[in-house]
């Protein structure tokens, strides 16, 4: 239940308006009623934010919740708790649940369960084809009515180009966005990025052309159909250049990159560390540098956690047999801050890639939220993240609220040192998370 809350003395950073100042924020009925000067506002609760940053809640465009069908790897409760602990107030989940999100009833049930938990807004992607089999198109209009914000195949490529073209034509007719992983099904069957590391370790490689061949096809189909496409988890320098050229031609395409590809390379696989078994695979340093630069200049629109919790029995296997995936919701803010600092970017610009810009990707699919999500504005929805930008922490499994404890950023018992700790997360004016050391 939403109460009247005053966030006092925090540094308000809003990438949308460019606002960066110390200001109080008054919240009532789930919305921001005043910023700065307060008149006749009697708060029921005060959150002291001196020395902290108050930013829009993070919007994550790629987070698997593992429910329904994979509850042994993650429950909706645990993963939405992880989202709140990471300052994420809205997330997009792919359709590769079990059963697949290809019927409106399944989508409605997922959204109902998420609303009951009140930890994070959940925006499902509907399946592009029935059962993700790549053969028969789903009823996109019905899935949209149920609450889907787009249509995707998750990590399952559509091998029939005619089916993909018809899907894009259907989507273009209704103004829907299709979300695609650029991966050629016949070239992308390896377990590590093709290169010297994979060769030395004897691992089957995924060449860069597995991404670029798929991109060429997607861009041609976008040109012909006029559809909007969001490219999920770009991983290569060559892919970045193709994206940049497509945008220069005026094609309606956006893209994201995962925190894993932004910070790690194939060298980090080390001695067959299964926590480094990821999709897309970690590539070379030149690819990482290109991805970081493209995110900074806006060629890549958003940074995502690519949250995919994996159970111990599926991860603690030989590298080639381990299930790809990693926990990431609780790392998204810190890794965005680290990238921003490494790149010499202002705080607002780094935050934009996990707040304002993901909202722009979603666009009108957000409905009434589109005008204020990812922003701090009077009258807008009170989805906020309060964090300490100077507090450092080390990524260790015991610190994670997610049911999945495997992440490539937890090195042994110490873990990678990261900046930024979330102190409180508000969703629609309700405190969804508060750090234990700040709880009243």
C-alpha positions in Angstrom: 0.0 0.0 0.0 1.4 3.4 -1.0 1.9 5.9 1.7 3.1 9.5 1.8 6.9 9.4 1.6 9.5 12.2 1.7 13.0 11.4 0.3 15.1 14.1 1.9 18.4 15.6 1.0 19.4 13.3 -1.9 21.2 14.1 -5.1 18.5 13.9 -7.7 20.0 12.7 -11.1 17.5 12.6 -13.9 19.0 11.8 -17.4 15.8 12.9 -19.1 15.8 16.5 -17.9 19.5 16.8 -17.2 18.6 17.7 -13.6 21.4 17.1 -11.2 20.9 18.8 -7.8 20.2 18.2 -4.2 16.4 18.2 -3.7 13.6 16.7 -1.6 11.1 14.5 -3.3 7.5 14.1 -2.0 5.5 11.0 -3.0 1.8 10.3 -2.5 -0.6 7.8 -4.1 2.2 6.2 -6.0 3.3 9.4 -7.8 5.8 12.2 -7.3 3.8 15.2 -6.1 6.6 17.7 -5.6 10.3 18.1 -6.2 12.2 20.7 -4.2 9.9 23.2 -2.5 7.3 21.4 -0.4 4.0 22.9 0.6 1.5 21.4 3.1 3.0 17.9 2.7 2.9 15.7 5.8 4.9 12.6 5.2 4.1 9.3 6.9 7.6 8.2 6.3 11.0 10.0 5.7 13.9 8.4 3.8 17.1 10.2 4.6 19.1 10.4 1.4 22.0 12.8 2.3 25.1 11.7 0.4 23.0 9.3 -1.8 21.8 9.5 -5.4 18.1 9.4 -6.2 17.7 8.2 -9.7 14.8 6.8 -11.8 14.3 3.1 -11.2 16.3 0.9 -13.5 14.6 -0.7 -16.6 16.1 -4.0 -17.6 15.3 -5.2 -21.1 16.5 -8.8 -20.5 15.7 -10.8 -17.4 14.6 -14.4 -17.2 12.4 -15.1 -14.2 12.5 -18.9 -14.6 8.8 -19.3 -13.8 6.8 -21.0 -15.0 8.6 -24.3 -15.7 12.1 -23.8 -14.2 11.3 -23.1 -10.5 14.3 -25.2 -9.4 16.5 -22.4 -10.9 14.5 -19.4 -9.8 11.1 -18.5 -8.4 9.2 -15.4 -9.3 9.4 -14.3 -5.6 13.2 -14.7 -5.5 14.0 -13.1 -8.8 11.7 -10.1 -8.3 13.3 -9.7 -4.9 16.7 -9.7 -6.7 15.4 -7.0 -9.1 14.3 -4.8 -6.2 17.6 -5.3 -4.4 19.3 -4.2 -7.7 17.3 -1.0 -8.0 15.4 -2.5 -11.0 11.8 -1.3 -11.0 10.8 -2.6 -14.5 12.0 -5.6 -16.5 11.3 -7.4 -19.7 11.2 -11.2 -19.7 11.6 -13.4 -22.7 9.0 -16.0 -23.7 11.0 -19.2 -23.3 9.3 -20.3 -20.1 7.7 -23.8 -19.9 5.1 -23.6 -21.2 6.2 -21.0 -23.7 4.4 -17.6 -23.5 2.4 -18.1 -26.7 -1.1 -17.9 -25.3 -2.8 -14.9 -23.7 -3.8 -16.8 -20.5 -0.2 -17.6 -19.7 0.8 -14.0 -20.1 -2.1 -12.8 -17.9 -1.2 -15.2 -15.2 2.4 -14.1 -15.1 1.5 -10.5 -14.9 -1.1 -11.2 -12.2 1.5 -13.0 -10.1 4.0 -10.2 -10.5 1.5 -7.5 -9.5 0.6 -9.5 -6.4 4.3 -9.4 -5.3 4.6 -5.7 -5.8 8.4 -5.8 -6.1 8.9 -4.9 -9.8 6.9 -4.2 -12.9 7.1 -7.2 -15.3 6.6 -6.7 -19.1 6.5 -10.1 -20.9 7.6 -10.7 -24.5 5.2 -13.0 -26.3 6.5 -15.8 -28.5 6.9 -14.9 -32.1 6.0 -18.4 -33.2 4.0 -21.1 -31.5 6.2 -23.1 -29.1 9.2 -21.1 -30.4 9.3 -23.7 -33.2 9.8 -21.2 -35.9 6.9 -22.4 -38.1 3.5 -21.0 -37.2 3.0 -17.4 -36.1 1.3 -16.6 -32.8 -1.8 -14.4 -32.4 0.2 -11.3 -31.7 -2.9 -9.1 -31.3 -4.2 -11.3 -28.6 -0.9 -11.4 -26.8 -0.7 -7.6 -27.0 -4.1 -7.4 -25.3 -2.8 -9.7 -22.6 0.1 -7.3 -21.9 3.0 -8.3 -24.1 5.3 -5.4 -25.1 6.9 -7.2 -28.1 7.5 -10.6 -29.7 10.6 -12.7 -29.6 12.2 -16.1 -30.1 14.4 -15.8 -27.1 17.7 -17.6 -28.1 15.9 -19.8 -30.7 16.6 -18.5 -34.2 13.9 -18.7 -36.9 15.6 -20.8 -39.6 12.9 -20.2 -42.3 13.4 -16.7 -43.7 9.9 -16.7 -45.2 8.4 -17.2 -41.7 10.5 -14.4 -40.3 9.5 -12.1 -43.1 5.8 -12.8 -42.6 6.3 -12.3 -38.8 7.8 -8.8 -39.5 5.0 -8.0 -41.9 2.4 -8.9 -39.3 4.2 -6.9 -36.6 4.6 -3.9 -38.9 0.9 -3.9 -39.7 0.0 -3.4 -36.0 3.1 -1.3 -35.0 4.6 -4.1 -32.8 8.3 -4.5 -32.1 10.0 -7.8 -32.8 13.0 -8.6 -30.5 15.6 -10.8 -32.2 18.9 -12.4 -31.2 21.1 -12.0 -34.3 22.4 -15.6 -34.5 22.5 -17.8 -37.6 21.3 -21.3 -36.5 23.8 -23.2 -38.6 26.9 -21.1 -37.6 26.1 -20.5 -34.0 26.4 -24.0 -32.5 29.6 -23.7 -30.6 30.2 -23.1 -26.9 32.8 -20.3 -26.9 33.7 -17.5 -29.2 35.9 -18.6 -32.1 39.5 -17.5 -31.7 42.8 -18.4 -30.1 41.4 -19.1 -26.7 38.7 -21.5 -27.9 41.3 -23.2 -30.1 43.8 -23.6 -27.2 41.1 -25.0 -24.9 39.7 -27.3 -27.6 36.2 -25.7 -27.4 33.9 -25.5 -30.4 33.8 -21.9 -31.6 31.0 -19.5 -32.5 32.4 -17.2 -35.3 31.5 -13.6 -35.6 29.8 -14.3 -38.9 27.1 -16.2 -36.9 26.1 -12.7 -35.8 26.8 -10.7 -38.9 25.1 -13.1 -41.3 21.9 -12.9 -39.2 22.2 -9.1 -39.0 22.4 -8.8 -42.8 19.2 -10.8 -43.1 17.4 -8.9 -40.4 18.3 -5.5 -41.8 17.1 -6.4 -45.3 13.8 -7.7 -43.9 13.4 -4.5 -41.9 14.0 -2.5 -45.0 11.4 -4.4 -47.0 8.7 -4.7 -44.3 9.1 -1.5 -42.4 9.0 -3.4 -39.1 10.6 -2.2 -35.9 13.2 -4.6 -34.6 15.1 -4.6 -31.3 18.4 -6.5 -31.5 19.2 -8.5 -28.3 22.7 -8.9 -26.9 25.0 -7.6 -29.7 28.4 -9.2 -29.1 30.9 -8.2 -31.8 32.7 -5.2 -33.3 31.6 -6.2 -36.7 28.0 -6.3 -35.5 28.4 -2.8 -34.1 29.5 -1.5 -37.5 26.5 -3.1 -39.2 24.2 -1.6 -36.7 25.7 1.8 -37.1 25.3 1.6 -40.8 21.6 0.4 -40.5 20.8 3.4 -38.2 22.5 5.8 -40.6 20.1 4.4 -43.4 17.2 5.2 -41.2 16.1 1.7 -40.4 13.9 1.3 -37.3 16.3 -0.8 -35.2 17.5 -0.5 -31.6 20.0 -2.8 -29.8 21.2 -3.8 -26.3 24.4 -5.3 -24.9 24.8 -7.5 -21.8 26.8 -6.6 -18.8 28.9 -9.7 -19.5 30.0 -8.7 -23.0 30.6 -5.2 -21.8 33.1 -6.1 -19.1 34.5 -9.6 -19.9 36.4 -11.3 -22.7 37.1 -14.9 -23.7 40.4 -14.8 -21.8 38.3 -14.8 -18.6 37.2 -18.3 -19.3 40.5 -19.3 -17.7 40.7 -23.0 -17.0 37.2 -23.9 -18.2 35.3 -21.8 -15.7 31.7 -22.8 -16.3 30.4 -19.5 -14.8 31.9 -18.0 -18.0 29.6 -20.2 -20.2 27.3 -17.5 -21.6 25.1 -16.7 -24.5 26.3 -14.9 -26.5 29.8 -16.1 -25.8 32.5 -13.8 -24.5 34.5 -12.4 -27.4 37.9 -10.8 -27.8 39.1 -7.5 -26.3 38.6 -5.6 -29.6 34.9 -6.6 -29.5 34.5 -5.5 -25.9 36.1 -2.1 -26.7 33.8 -1.6 -29.7 30.7 -2.5 -27.6 31.8 -0.1 -24.8 32.3 2.7 -27.3 29.0 2.0 -29.1 27.1 2.1 -25.8 28.7 5.4 -25.0 27.9 7.1 -28.3 24.3 5.7 -28.4 24.8 3.3 -31.3 23.8 0.6 -28.8 20.7 1.9 -26.9 20.7 0.0 -23.7 22.7 -2.0 -21.2 20.9 -5.2 -19.9 21.6 -7.7 -17.1 20.8 -10.7 -19.3 19.7 -12.3 -16.0 19.4 -16.0 -16.4 19.8 -17.9 -13.0 21.2 -21.4 -13.4 21.0 -24.2 -10.8 24.1 -25.8 -9.4 23.5 -29.2 -11.0 23.3 -27.5 -14.4 26.3 -25.2 -14.0 28.8 -27.3 -12.1 29.7 -29.4 -15.2 32.5 -29.4 -17.8 32.5 -26.1 -19.7 30.9 -27.5 -22.9 28.1 -29.3 -21.0 27.3 -26.5 -18.5 24.0 -24.6 -19.0 24.8 -21.1 -20.4 23.6 -18.2 -18.3 24.3 -16.1 -15.2 22.6 -14.1 -12.5 22.8 -10.3 -13.2 19.9 -8.3 -11.9 21.7 -7.2 -8.8 24.8 -6.3 -10.8 23.3 -4.1 -13.4 23.6 -0.7 -11.6 27.1 -1.4 -10.3 28.4 -2.5 -13.7 26.7 0.5 -15.4 28.5 2.8 -12.9 31.8 1.0 -13.5 31.5 1.3 -17.3 30.6 4.9 -16.9 33.6 5.7 -14.8 36.0 3.7 -17.0 34.7 5.6 -20.0 34.9 9.0 -18.3 31.1 9.6 -18.7 29.0 11.9 -16.5 26.8 9.9 -14.0 23.6 10.9 -15.8 24.8 9.5 -19.1 25.7 6.2 -17.6 22.4 6.0 -15.8 20.5 6.8 -19.1 21.5 3.5 -20.6 19.7 1.6 -17.8 16.7 4.0 -17.2 15.6 6.5 -19.9 17.0 4.7 -23.0 15.4 1.3 -22.3 12.1 3.1 -21.9 12.6 4.7 -25.3 13.1 1.2 -26.8 9.8 0.1 -25.3 8.0 3.2 -26.4 4.2 3.1 -26.7 4.1 -0.5 -25.5 4.4 0.9 -22.0 1.0 2.5 -22.3 0.3 5.0 -19.6 3.8 4.6 -18.1 5.5 5.7 -21.3 5.4 9.4 -20.4 7.1 9.1 -17.0 8.9 5.8 -16.7 12.7 6.2 -16.6 12.2 9.8 -15.5 11.8 11.9 -12.3 9.0 14.3 -13.0 6.3 15.9 -10.9 3.1 14.0 -11.5 5.0 11.0 -12.8 5.1 7.5 -11.4 7.3 7.1 -8.3 9.6 4.4 -9.5 12.9 5.3 -7.9 16.3 3.9 -7.0 18.3 5.4 -4.1 21.9 4.3 -4.0 25.3 5.2 -2.6 27.6 5.8 -5.5 30.8 5.6 -3.3 30.0 2.4 -1.4 32.0 -0.5 -2.8 31.1 -4.2 -2.5 32.4 -7.5 -3.7 30.3 -9.9 -5.7 29.9 -13.2 -3.8 27.1 -15.7 -4.0 26.0 -15.2 -0.4 25.2 -11.5 -1.2 22.7 -12.3 -4.0 19.0 -12.5 -3.4 18.5 -14.4 -6.6 18.0 -18.1 -6.4 20.7 -18.4 -8.9 24.2 -17.9 -7.4 26.3 -18.3 -10.5 27.9 -15.1 -12.0 31.1 -14.6 -13.9 31.8 -11.6 -11.6 32.2 -13.8 -8.5 35.8 -14.8 -8.6 36.3 -17.5 -6.0 35.6 -16.4 -2.4 36.5 -12.7 -3.0 34.5 -11.6 -6.0 35.0 -8.5 -8.3 35.0 -5.2 -6.5 32.1 -3.0 -7.8 31.0 0.6 -7.0 27.5 1.5 -5.9 25.1 0.0 -3.4 21.3 0.2 -3.6 19.9 1.6 -0.4 16.2 1.7 -1.3 14.0 0.9 -4.3 10.5 2.3 -4.7 7.9 0.9 -7.1 4.8 3.0 -7.6 5.6 4.8 -4.3 5.9 1.6 -2.3 9.2 0.6 -0.7 10.0 -2.6 -2.5 13.5 -2.9 -1.0 15.5 -1.2 1.7 19.0 -2.2 2.7 19.1 -3.8 6.2 21.5 -1.2 7.6 19.0 1.6 6.6 15.8 -0.1 7.7 14.0 1.7 10.5 
